[in-house]
Protein backbone atom coordinates (compact mmCIF):
# COMPACT_ATOMS: atom_id res chain seq x y z
CA UNK A 1 0.00 0.00 0.00
CA UNK A 2 1.01 3.59 -0.52
CA UNK A 3 0.34 6.50 1.84
CA UNK A 4 0.65 10.04 0.56
CA UNK A 5 1.90 11.06 4.03
CA UNK A 6 5.16 9.27 3.17
CA UNK A 7 6.19 12.23 1.03
CA UNK A 8 5.66 14.59 3.96
CA UNK A 9 8.09 12.49 5.99
CA UNK A 10 10.63 12.55 3.16
CA UNK A 11 10.45 16.37 3.09
CA UNK A 12 10.94 16.38 6.88
CA UNK A 13 13.97 14.07 6.60
CA UNK A 14 15.66 16.39 4.10
CA UNK A 15 15.18 19.59 6.12
CA UNK A 16 18.34 21.41 7.14
CA UNK A 17 16.97 22.34 10.58
CA UNK A 18 14.95 19.27 11.44
CA UNK A 19 13.05 18.93 14.71
CA UNK A 20 11.67 15.64 16.07
CA UNK A 21 8.42 14.66 14.34
CA UNK A 22 5.22 13.63 16.12
CA UNK A 23 2.67 11.68 14.07
CA UNK A 24 -0.82 12.13 15.49
CA UNK A 25 -3.87 10.07 14.65
CA UNK A 26 -6.46 7.66 15.99
CA UNK A 27 -5.69 4.07 16.78
CA UNK A 28 -5.53 1.82 13.68
CA UNK A 29 -4.98 4.57 11.06
CA UNK A 30 -1.54 3.15 10.23
CA UNK A 31 0.94 5.26 12.22
CA UNK A 32 3.23 2.36 13.19
CA UNK A 33 3.29 0.94 9.66
CA UNK A 34 4.04 4.36 8.18
CA UNK A 35 6.95 5.04 10.55
CA UNK A 36 8.50 1.60 10.08
CA UNK A 37 8.06 1.68 6.31
CA UNK A 38 9.60 5.15 6.20
CA UNK A 39 12.62 3.83 8.12
CA UNK A 40 12.86 0.80 5.85
CA UNK A 41 12.82 2.87 2.66
CA UNK A 42 14.93 5.89 3.58
CA UNK A 43 17.32 4.84 6.38
CA UNK A 44 19.92 2.12 6.70
CA UNK A 45 18.74 1.26 10.23
CA UNK A 46 15.51 1.72 12.19
CA UNK A 47 15.64 1.71 16.01
CA UNK A 48 12.03 0.99 17.03
CA UNK A 49 10.99 1.45 20.67
CA UNK A 50 7.42 0.96 21.86
CA UNK A 51 6.54 2.16 25.35
CA UNK A 52 3.48 -0.09 25.58
CA UNK A 53 4.14 -2.46 28.53
CA UNK A 54 7.83 -1.50 28.40
CA UNK A 55 8.67 -0.43 31.93
CA UNK A 56 12.44 -0.57 31.41
CA UNK A 57 12.43 2.01 28.60
CA UNK A 58 9.95 4.22 30.45
CA UNK A 59 12.33 4.25 33.42
CA UNK A 60 15.28 5.31 31.23
CA UNK A 61 13.60 8.68 30.68
CA UNK A 62 12.71 9.17 34.35
CA UNK A 63 16.35 9.69 35.42
CA UNK A 64 17.45 12.67 33.32
CA UNK A 65 17.56 13.93 29.73
CA UNK A 66 21.15 13.00 28.94
CA UNK A 67 20.80 12.16 25.22
CA UNK A 68 24.06 10.16 25.14
CA UNK A 69 22.83 7.88 27.93
CA UNK A 70 19.38 7.58 26.33
CA UNK A 71 20.86 6.61 22.96
CA UNK A 72 23.05 3.96 24.61
CA UNK A 73 19.91 2.43 26.13
CA UNK A 74 18.15 2.53 22.75
CA UNK A 75 21.14 0.57 21.40
CA UNK A 76 20.61 -2.07 24.09
CA UNK A 77 16.83 -2.19 23.58
CA UNK A 78 16.95 -2.55 19.79
CA UNK A 79 20.24 -4.42 19.33
CA UNK A 80 21.40 -1.73 16.91
CA UNK A 81 24.12 0.90 17.01
CA UNK A 82 22.24 4.17 16.56
CA UNK A 83 24.27 6.49 14.33
CA UNK A 84 22.93 9.95 13.44
CA UNK A 85 23.70 9.80 9.73
CA UNK A 86 21.75 6.63 8.88
CA UNK A 87 19.40 5.64 11.74
CA UNK A 88 15.75 6.52 12.30
CA UNK A 89 14.70 6.45 15.96
CA UNK A 90 11.01 5.61 16.46
CA UNK A 91 9.19 6.12 19.76
CA UNK A 92 5.77 4.45 19.55
CA UNK A 93 2.87 4.81 22.02
CA UNK A 94 4.78 7.75 23.48
CA UNK A 95 1.78 8.83 25.56
CA UNK A 96 2.67 5.90 27.84
CA UNK A 97 5.99 7.60 28.72
CA UNK A 98 5.45 11.32 29.45
CA UNK A 99 9.14 11.89 30.16
CA UNK A 100 10.03 10.48 26.74
CA UNK A 101 7.69 13.05 25.20
CA UNK A 102 9.43 15.81 27.16
CA UNK A 103 12.81 14.40 26.06
CA UNK A 104 12.02 15.35 22.46
CA UNK A 105 12.83 18.94 23.47
CA UNK A 106 16.39 17.87 24.33
CA UNK A 107 16.79 15.88 21.12
CA UNK A 108 15.86 19.12 19.34
CA UNK A 109 18.18 21.38 21.36
CA UNK A 110 21.14 19.12 22.19
CA UNK A 111 21.17 16.45 19.48
CA UNK A 112 19.41 17.71 16.32
CA UNK A 113 21.56 15.38 14.21
CA UNK A 114 19.34 12.43 15.24
CA UNK A 115 16.21 11.70 13.19
CA UNK A 116 13.51 11.05 15.79
CA UNK A 117 9.87 10.30 15.03
CA UNK A 118 7.18 9.56 17.63
CA UNK A 119 3.51 8.59 17.67
CA UNK A 120 0.75 8.01 20.18
CA UNK A 121 -2.88 7.04 19.65
CA UNK A 122 -4.12 8.73 22.83
CA UNK A 123 -1.59 11.55 22.87
CA UNK A 124 -4.25 14.27 22.98
CA UNK A 125 -5.88 12.69 26.02
CA UNK A 126 -2.51 12.37 27.78
CA UNK A 127 -1.68 16.03 27.20
CA UNK A 128 -5.01 17.14 28.63
CA UNK A 129 -4.25 15.02 31.68
CA UNK A 130 -1.14 17.09 32.45
CA UNK A 131 1.62 15.64 30.28
CA UNK A 132 4.01 18.41 29.24
CA UNK A 133 4.17 18.94 25.48
CA UNK A 134 7.46 20.22 23.93
CA UNK A 135 5.90 23.27 22.29
CA UNK A 136 8.06 24.76 19.54
CA UNK A 137 10.57 21.89 19.73
CA UNK A 138 8.74 19.37 17.52
CA UNK A 139 6.96 19.19 14.20
CA UNK A 140 3.59 17.47 13.92
CA UNK A 141 1.73 15.60 11.23
CA UNK A 142 -1.76 14.16 11.46
CA UNK A 143 -2.40 10.80 9.84
CA UNK A 144 -5.97 10.07 8.74
CA UNK A 145 -7.59 6.93 7.37
CA UNK A 146 -6.75 6.28 3.71
CA UNK A 147 -8.51 8.70 1.38
CA UNK A 148 -10.24 7.65 -1.82
CA UNK A 149 -7.19 8.19 -4.02
CA UNK A 150 -5.07 6.01 -1.72
CA UNK A 151 -7.87 3.43 -1.76
CA UNK A 152 -7.84 3.35 -5.57
CA UNK A 153 -4.09 2.70 -5.57
CA UNK A 154 -4.52 -0.07 -3.01
CA UNK A 155 -7.11 -1.69 -5.29
CA UNK A 156 -4.60 -1.70 -8.17
CA UNK A 157 -6.36 1.19 -9.91
CA UNK A 158 -3.30 3.43 -10.27
CA UNK A 159 -4.50 4.74 -13.65
CA UNK A 160 -7.82 5.92 -12.17
CA UNK A 161 -5.99 7.63 -9.31
CA UNK A 162 -3.59 9.27 -11.75
CA UNK A 163 -6.47 10.76 -13.81
CA UNK A 164 -7.83 12.43 -10.66
CA UNK A 165 -4.41 13.82 -9.77
CA UNK A 166 -4.00 15.12 -13.35
CA UNK A 167 -7.55 16.59 -13.36
CA UNK A 168 -8.23 14.95 -16.70
CA UNK A 169 -12.00 15.30 -16.51
CA UNK A 170 -12.68 14.10 -20.07
CA UNK A 171 -11.09 10.72 -19.37
CA UNK A 172 -12.61 10.70 -15.87
CA UNK A 173 -16.02 11.05 -17.52
CA UNK A 174 -15.29 8.08 -19.78
CA UNK A 175 -14.44 5.98 -16.71
CA UNK A 176 -17.37 7.12 -14.58
CA UNK A 177 -18.79 3.59 -14.11
CA UNK A 178 -15.50 2.32 -12.69
CA UNK A 179 -15.17 5.32 -10.41
CA UNK A 180 -18.76 4.85 -9.21
CA UNK A 181 -18.11 1.15 -8.50
CA UNK A 182 -15.04 1.84 -6.40
CA UNK A 183 -16.63 4.83 -4.65
CA UNK A 184 -19.50 2.65 -3.43
CA UNK A 185 -16.98 0.08 -2.23
CA UNK A 186 -15.04 2.82 -0.43
CA UNK A 187 -18.25 3.94 1.30
CA UNK A 188 -18.56 0.41 2.69
CA UNK A 189 -14.91 -0.50 3.31
CA UNK A 190 -13.66 2.93 4.38
CA UNK A 191 -10.02 3.83 4.77
CA UNK A 192 -8.69 1.95 7.80
CA UNK A 193 -5.45 0.47 6.37
CA UNK A 194 -5.79 -3.06 7.81
CA UNK A 195 -9.29 -3.34 6.33
CA UNK A 196 -8.31 -1.85 2.97
CA UNK A 197 -5.41 -4.30 2.72
CA UNK A 198 -7.69 -7.24 3.56
CA UNK A 199 -10.37 -6.15 1.08
CA UNK A 200 -7.78 -5.68 -1.66
CA UNK A 201 -6.74 -9.32 -1.24
CA UNK A 202 -10.05 -11.06 -0.50
CA UNK A 203 -13.06 -8.87 -1.48
CA UNK A 204 -14.96 -10.42 1.45
CA UNK A 205 -17.65 -7.94 2.58
CA UNK A 206 -18.75 -9.97 5.59
CA UNK A 207 -15.23 -10.17 7.01
CA UNK A 208 -14.73 -6.46 6.33
CA UNK A 209 -17.67 -5.77 8.61
CA UNK A 210 -16.24 -8.11 11.26
CA UNK A 211 -12.94 -6.23 11.14
CA UNK A 212 -14.73 -2.88 11.38
CA UNK A 213 -16.72 -4.08 14.37
CA UNK A 214 -13.45 -5.21 15.96
CA UNK A 215 -12.01 -1.71 15.61
CA UNK A 216 -15.19 -0.16 17.03
CA UNK A 217 -14.99 -2.56 19.97
CA UNK A 218 -11.35 -1.59 20.54
CA UNK A 219 -12.33 2.08 20.57
CA UNK A 220 -15.09 1.42 23.10
CA UNK A 221 -12.63 -0.52 25.24
CA UNK A 222 -10.42 2.59 25.20
CA UNK A 223 -13.36 4.56 26.56
CA UNK A 224 -13.47 2.28 29.59
CA UNK A 225 -9.70 2.12 30.10
CA UNK A 226 -8.72 5.75 29.64
CA UNK A 227 -11.76 7.94 30.35
CA UNK A 228 -12.71 8.83 33.90
CA UNK A 229 -15.86 7.20 35.22
CA UNK A 230 -17.82 10.45 35.39
CA UNK A 231 -17.37 10.98 31.61
CA UNK A 232 -17.66 7.40 30.39
CA UNK A 233 -21.44 7.22 29.96
CA UNK A 234 -21.53 10.59 28.20
CA UNK A 235 -18.71 9.64 25.83
CA UNK A 236 -20.66 6.53 24.81
CA UNK A 237 -23.86 8.53 24.37
CA UNK A 238 -22.15 11.06 22.08
CA UNK A 239 -20.35 8.34 20.10
CA UNK A 240 -23.45 6.25 19.49
CA UNK A 241 -25.61 9.28 18.62
CA UNK A 242 -23.49 10.43 15.66
CA UNK A 243 -25.23 8.27 12.99
CA UNK A 244 -28.60 9.57 14.14
CA UNK A 245 -27.36 13.17 14.22
CA UNK A 246 -25.99 12.91 10.67
CA UNK A 247 -29.17 11.30 9.34
CA UNK A 248 -31.19 14.47 10.08
CA UNK A 249 -31.82 17.00 7.32
CA UNK A 250 -30.34 19.63 9.63
CA UNK A 251 -27.09 17.96 10.68
CA UNK A 252 -26.27 20.41 13.48
CA UNK A 253 -25.51 18.44 16.64
CA UNK A 254 -28.54 18.64 18.97
CA UNK A 255 -27.81 17.65 22.55
CA UNK A 256 -31.51 17.12 23.24
CA UNK A 257 -31.45 14.18 20.84
CA UNK A 258 -28.81 12.37 22.92
CA UNK A 259 -31.24 12.29 25.80
CA UNK A 260 -34.22 14.38 26.82
CA UNK A 261 -33.22 17.66 28.45
CA UNK A 262 -29.49 17.26 27.73
CA UNK A 263 -27.41 20.46 27.53
CA UNK A 264 -24.10 21.33 25.92
CA UNK A 265 -22.39 21.89 29.28
CA UNK A 266 -23.01 18.25 30.26
CA UNK A 267 -21.41 16.81 27.14
CA UNK A 268 -18.65 19.19 26.03
CA UNK A 269 -15.94 17.26 27.93
CA UNK A 270 -17.11 14.01 26.34
CA UNK A 271 -16.88 15.58 22.88
CA UNK A 272 -13.41 16.96 23.63
CA UNK A 273 -12.26 13.49 24.76
CA UNK A 274 -13.37 11.94 21.47
CA UNK A 275 -11.68 14.78 19.56
CA UNK A 276 -8.45 14.25 21.50
CA UNK A 277 -8.51 10.57 20.49
CA UNK A 278 -8.98 11.51 16.84
CA UNK A 279 -12.20 9.49 16.67
CA UNK A 280 -14.47 12.35 15.58
CA UNK A 281 -14.22 15.53 13.52
CA UNK A 282 -15.92 18.77 14.50
CA UNK A 283 -17.11 21.28 11.90
CA UNK A 284 -18.19 24.67 13.29
CA UNK A 285 -20.85 26.94 11.88
CA UNK A 286 -19.79 30.46 10.92
CA UNK A 287 -22.14 33.41 11.34
CA UNK A 288 -20.80 35.20 8.28
CA UNK A 289 -18.80 33.97 5.27
CA UNK A 290 -16.05 36.52 5.83
CA UNK A 291 -12.25 36.28 5.77
CA UNK A 292 -10.83 34.84 7.92
CA UNK A 293 -13.60 32.32 8.50
CA UNK A 294 -12.12 31.54 11.90
CA UNK A 295 -13.12 35.02 13.08
CA UNK A 296 -16.81 34.23 12.54
CA UNK A 297 -17.10 30.87 14.31
CA UNK A 298 -20.24 30.21 16.33
CA UNK A 299 -18.86 27.88 19.01
CA UNK A 300 -22.35 26.85 20.10
CA UNK A 301 -23.24 25.30 16.73
CA UNK A 302 -21.35 22.46 15.05
CA UNK A 303 -21.63 19.15 13.25
CA UNK A 304 -19.83 15.97 14.33
CA UNK A 305 -18.53 13.29 11.98
CA UNK A 306 -16.68 10.02 12.57
CA UNK A 307 -13.08 9.62 11.46
CA UNK A 308 -14.00 7.10 8.75
CA UNK A 309 -16.94 6.51 6.42
CA UNK A 310 -16.62 2.71 6.67
CA UNK A 311 -16.80 2.86 10.46
CA UNK A 312 -19.87 5.12 10.20
CA UNK A 313 -21.55 2.40 8.13
CA UNK A 314 -20.54 -0.26 10.66
CA UNK A 315 -21.72 1.81 13.64
CA UNK A 316 -25.01 2.36 11.78
CA UNK A 317 -25.27 -1.39 11.00
CA UNK A 318 -25.66 -0.71 7.26
CA UNK A 319 -25.43 -3.87 5.18
CA UNK A 320 -23.25 -4.08 2.07
CA UNK A 321 -26.22 -4.48 -0.27
CA UNK A 322 -27.78 -1.19 0.80
CA UNK A 323 -24.61 0.73 0.02
CA UNK A 324 -23.52 -1.12 -3.12
CA UNK A 325 -26.94 -1.63 -4.72
CA UNK A 326 -29.12 0.91 -2.93
CA UNK A 327 -32.70 0.54 -1.76
CA UNK A 328 -35.56 2.80 -0.75
CA UNK A 329 -34.90 2.39 2.98
CA UNK A 330 -31.26 3.42 2.57
CA UNK A 331 -32.04 6.58 0.57
CA UNK A 332 -32.55 8.75 3.64
CA UNK A 333 -29.12 7.90 5.07
CA UNK A 334 -27.22 8.20 1.79
CA UNK A 335 -26.83 11.95 2.23
CA UNK A 336 -25.23 11.41 5.64
CA UNK A 337 -22.79 8.85 4.25
CA UNK A 338 -21.90 11.13 1.33
CA UNK A 339 -21.33 14.16 3.53
CA UNK A 340 -19.15 12.03 5.85
CA UNK A 341 -17.15 10.91 2.80
CA UNK A 342 -16.65 14.49 1.55
CA UNK A 343 -15.56 15.72 4.99
CA UNK A 344 -13.09 12.84 5.22
CA UNK A 345 -11.55 13.73 1.84
CA UNK A 346 -11.33 17.43 2.73
CA UNK A 347 -9.38 16.79 5.94
CA UNK A 348 -7.11 14.08 4.48
CA UNK A 349 -6.56 15.15 0.87
CA UNK A 350 -6.60 18.98 1.05
CA UNK A 351 -5.19 21.69 3.31
CA UNK A 352 -8.60 23.31 3.95
CA UNK A 353 -10.25 23.63 7.34
CA UNK A 354 -13.99 22.99 6.71
CA UNK A 355 -16.76 25.09 8.26
CA UNK A 356 -20.44 25.28 7.40
CA UNK A 357 -22.98 28.08 7.07
CA UNK A 358 -26.65 28.24 7.99
CA UNK A 359 -28.93 31.14 7.12
CA UNK A 360 -30.98 33.09 9.61
CA UNK A 361 -33.53 30.88 11.36
CA UNK A 362 -31.87 27.92 9.55
CA UNK A 363 -33.95 28.49 6.41
CA UNK A 364 -31.06 27.14 4.33
CA UNK A 365 -27.65 25.58 4.91
CA UNK A 366 -24.43 25.29 2.91
CA UNK A 367 -22.76 21.97 3.72
CA UNK A 368 -19.18 23.28 3.83
CA UNK A 369 -17.34 26.59 3.55
CA UNK A 370 -13.64 26.61 2.68
CA UNK A 371 -11.25 29.53 2.76
CA UNK A 372 -8.88 29.75 -0.19
CA UNK A 373 -6.67 32.81 0.10
CA UNK A 374 -9.00 35.82 0.07
CA UNK A 375 -11.97 33.79 -1.18
CA UNK A 376 -14.61 31.80 0.67
CA UNK A 377 -15.79 28.79 -1.35
CA UNK A 378 -19.28 27.40 -0.62
CA UNK A 379 -19.60 23.64 -1.20
CA UNK A 380 -22.89 21.79 -1.66
CA UNK A 381 -22.89 17.97 -1.36
CA UNK A 382 -25.26 15.82 -3.41
CA UNK A 383 -25.41 12.04 -3.03
CA UNK A 384 -26.65 11.38 -6.59
CA UNK A 385 -26.75 13.17 -9.95
CA UNK A 386 -29.28 15.71 -8.71
CA UNK A 387 -27.95 19.13 -9.73
CA UNK A 388 -30.60 21.19 -7.96
CA UNK A 389 -28.84 23.19 -5.26
CA UNK A 390 -31.45 25.54 -3.81
CA UNK A 391 -29.52 26.43 -0.63
CA UNK A 392 -26.32 27.04 -2.58
CA UNK A 393 -28.15 29.29 -5.04
CA UNK A 394 -29.72 31.35 -2.23
CA UNK A 395 -26.29 31.71 -0.64
CA UNK A 396 -24.69 32.79 -3.92
CA UNK A 397 -27.41 35.34 -4.62
CA UNK A 398 -26.87 36.84 -1.18
CA UNK A 399 -23.05 36.79 -0.94
CA UNK A 400 -21.94 36.63 -4.61
CA UNK A 401 -18.83 34.44 -4.11
CA UNK A 402 -16.17 34.35 -6.84
CA UNK A 403 -17.15 30.74 -7.46
CA UNK A 404 -19.12 27.93 -5.82
CA UNK A 405 -18.71 24.16 -5.91
CA UNK A 406 -21.30 21.41 -6.04
CA UNK A 407 -20.05 17.84 -5.63
CA UNK A 408 -22.26 15.05 -6.97
CA UNK A 409 -22.25 11.89 -9.05
CA UNK A 410 -22.57 14.01 -12.21
CA UNK A 411 -19.63 14.71 -14.49
CA UNK A 412 -17.40 17.75 -14.22
CA UNK A 413 -19.03 20.82 -15.67
CA UNK A 414 -18.71 24.57 -15.33
CA UNK A 415 -21.84 26.69 -15.18
CA UNK A 416 -22.19 30.43 -14.92
CA UNK A 417 -22.35 30.43 -11.14
CA UNK A 418 -21.14 26.98 -10.02
CA UNK A 419 -18.61 24.25 -10.81
CA UNK A 420 -19.87 20.67 -10.53
CA UNK A 421 -17.14 18.32 -9.33
CA UNK A 422 -17.60 14.53 -9.34
CA UNK A 423 -17.63 13.05 -5.84
CA UNK A 424 -14.70 10.78 -6.66
CA UNK A 425 -12.57 13.85 -7.48
CA UNK A 426 -13.48 15.93 -4.41
CA UNK A 427 -9.80 16.10 -3.40
CA UNK A 428 -9.30 18.47 -6.35
CA UNK A 429 -11.61 21.10 -4.87
Secondary structure, DSSP 8 states (H G I E B T S, - for coil): ---THHHHHHHHHT-SS--EEEEE--TTSSHHHHHHHHHHHH-SEEEEEE-TT-HHHHHHHHH---HHHHHHHHHHHHTS---TTTEEEEEESGGG-HHHHHHHHHHHHH-TTSEEEEE-TTHHHHHHTT----TTSEEEEE--S--HHHHHHHTT-HHHHHHHHHT-HHHHHHTHHHHHHHHHHHHHH-S-HHHHHHHHHH--HHHHHHHHHHHHHHHHHHHHHHS-HHHHHHHHHHHHHHHHHHHSSS-S--GGGTSTT--HHHHHHHHHHHHHTTSEEEEEEESS--SSGGGGEEEEEEEEEES-HHHHHHHTT--HHHHHT--TTTHHHHHHHHHHHHHHHHHHHSS---EEEE-GGGS-EEEEEEEETTEEEEEEE-SSS----HHHHHHHHHH--S--EEEESS--EE-SS-EEEEGGGGGG-
